[in-house]
Amino acid sequence: MLTAQRALVRMPDVVGLPLRKAKLLVQNAGLVVDAITFQESYETRDNVLGQKPMRGQMVYAGDKVTLTVSRESYVKWLPSI
């Protein structure tokens, strides 16, 4: 039985990019965005704060990627005391 070899690709650096652009880069590298987690942050809304696997890591084409994305901080809506 023959097994097909999967190509190795380098994980692109998407931290600091807008989510839409990051998803395109990941897909163009032959990877799949599996999960997007949101984290409260003072960064611009929908910017990528983290990624797994890390940038530069060699992974197999078709592997799943998890992105951590900024969401608006609710602290700014609290009244100042």
Contacts in CASP RR format, 6 or more apart in sequence:
PFRMAT RR
TARGET T0000
AUTHOR 0000-0000-0000
METHOD contacts of the structure
MODEL  1
MLTAQRALVRMPDVVGLPLRKAKLLVQNAGLVVDAITFQESYETRDNVLG
QKPMRGQMVYAGDKVTLTVSRESYVKWLPSI
6 60 0 8 1.000
6 61 0 8 1.000
6 62 0 8 1.000
7 60 0 8 1.000
7 61 0 8 1.000
8 58 0 8 1.000
8 59 0 8 1.000
8 60 0 8 1.000
8 61 0 8 1.000
9 29 0 8 1.000
9 30 0 8 1.000
9 31 0 8 1.000
9 58 0 8 1.000
9 59 0 8 1.000
9 60 0 8 1.000
9 61 0 8 1.000
10 29 0 8 1.000
10 56 0 8 1.000
10 57 0 8 1.000
10 58 0 8 1.000
10 59 0 8 1.000
11 29 0 8 1.000
11 31 0 8 1.000
11 51 0 8 1.000
11 53 0 8 1.000
11 54 0 8 1.000
11 55 0 8 1.000
11 56 0 8 1.000
11 57 0 8 1.000
11 58 0 8 1.000
11 59 0 8 1.000
11 65 0 8 1.000
12 25 0 8 1.000
12 26 0 8 1.000
12 29 0 8 1.000
12 55 0 8 1.000
12 56 0 8 1.000
13 51 0 8 1.000
13 55 0 8 1.000
13 56 0 8 1.000
14 21 0 8 1.000
14 22 0 8 1.000
14 25 0 8 1.000
14 26 0 8 1.000
14 48 0 8 1.000
14 51 0 8 1.000
14 55 0 8 1.000
14 67 0 8 1.000
15 48 0 8 1.000
15 49 0 8 1.000
15 50 0 8 1.000
15 51 0 8 1.000
15 55 0 8 1.000
16 22 0 8 1.000
16 43 0 8 1.000
16 47 0 8 1.000
16 48 0 8 1.000
16 49 0 8 1.000
17 25 0 8 1.000
17 47 0 8 1.000
17 48 0 8 1.000
18 44 0 8 1.000
18 46 0 8 1.000
18 47 0 8 1.000
18 48 0 8 1.000
19 36 0 8 1.000
19 46 0 8 1.000
19 47 0 8 1.000
19 48 0 8 1.000
19 67 0 8 1.000
19 69 0 8 1.000
20 46 0 8 1.000
22 48 0 8 1.000
22 51 0 8 1.000
22 67 0 8 1.000
23 33 0 8 1.000
23 67 0 8 1.000
26 32 0 8 1.000
26 33 0 8 1.000
26 65 0 8 1.000
26 67 0 8 1.000
27 33 0 8 1.000
30 61 0 8 1.000
30 62 0 8 1.000
31 59 0 8 1.000
31 61 0 8 1.000
31 62 0 8 1.000
31 63 0 8 1.000
31 64 0 8 1.000
31 65 0 8 1.000
32 62 0 8 1.000
32 63 0 8 1.000
32 64 0 8 1.000
32 65 0 8 1.000
33 64 0 8 1.000
33 65 0 8 1.000
33 67 0 8 1.000
34 64 0 8 1.000
34 65 0 8 1.000
34 66 0 8 1.000
35 64 0 8 1.000
35 66 0 8 1.000
35 67 0 8 1.000
36 66 0 8 1.000
36 67 0 8 1.000
36 68 0 8 1.000
36 69 0 8 1.000
37 66 0 8 1.000
37 67 0 8 1.000
37 68 0 8 1.000
37 69 0 8 1.000
38 68 0 8 1.000
38 69 0 8 1.000
38 70 0 8 1.000
38 71 0 8 1.000
39 49 0 8 1.000
39 68 0 8 1.000
39 69 0 8 1.000
39 70 0 8 1.000
39 71 0 8 1.000
40 70 0 8 1.000
40 71 0 8 1.000
40 72 0 8 1.000
40 73 0 8 1.000
40 74 0 8 1.000
40 75 0 8 1.000
41 47 0 8 1.000
41 49 0 8 1.000
41 70 0 8 1.000
41 71 0 8 1.000
41 73 0 8 1.000
42 73 0 8 1.000
43 49 0 8 1.000
43 70 0 8 1.000
44 70 0 8 1.000
45 70 0 8 1.000
45 71 0 8 1.000
45 72 0 8 1.000
46 69 0 8 1.000
46 70 0 8 1.000
46 71 0 8 1.000
47 69 0 8 1.000
47 70 0 8 1.000
48 67 0 8 1.000
48 68 0 8 1.000
48 69 0 8 1.000
48 70 0 8 1.000
49 68 0 8 1.000
49 69 0 8 1.000
49 70 0 8 1.000
50 67 0 8 1.000
50 68 0 8 1.000
51 65 0 8 1.000
51 66 0 8 1.000
51 67 0 8 1.000
51 68 0 8 1.000
52 65 0 8 1.000
52 66 0 8 1.000
53 59 0 8 1.000
53 63 0 8 1.000
53 65 0 8 1.000
END
